[in-house]
Amino acid sequence: MGDIEAPSSNRPPQAVLKSILPSKEFVTSRKGMLLIAEVGLSFISFVCFAGSSAAAFVTVPLLAFLASLFLLFGYSTKFNERFKGFCWPLTDFIRCVTASIIFFIISIMAVSRYSDGSSKAAGIFGFIATIVFAVDFYFIFNELASFLKQGGESNEEPSRQQDEFSDSDSD
């Protein structure tokens, strides 16, 4: 009598998994590929730092991994279109700028100060992550700059306007 039963669901387990995973369109887009690369490189760097003598630097790749994973999930499920509480492109830009600068600094320190192989590997993956984050913030900066040149008249995000603008140019 006080048991609450879950409503019967006829969805197969594959449908549940597909609802969590990013769509093929997003994964094959430039933003999707950059976010997946950021998640992967941050995780690899985190694992390398965790197993090295430079374990003090483990926080940076962990936070970059979690922030990239959150934005990957947010963009792939179109959460950014439903939640307009803050400017997603600006948040993404600030994340990329800080991650690339801090990854660059800790990678230099890991490669120059520590002699174990795991620290060197973490530094190398950190340098690669620095490049990926820098490329991402370059693209985001160009989108934000074009949005601001247009006067920021619309409530749409800059990346959406850029896609619509490029679509109208190709017609």
Salt bridges, closest charged atoms under 4 A:
GLU38 OE1 - ARG95 NH1 2.94
GLU81 OE2 - ARG160 NH2 2.41
ASP92 OD2 - LYS31 NZ 2.25
ASP92 OD1 - ARG95 NH2 2.47
ASP136 OD1 - LYS31 NZ 3.00
ASP136 OD2 - ARG95 NH2 3.58
GLU143 OE2 - ARG30 NH2 3.54
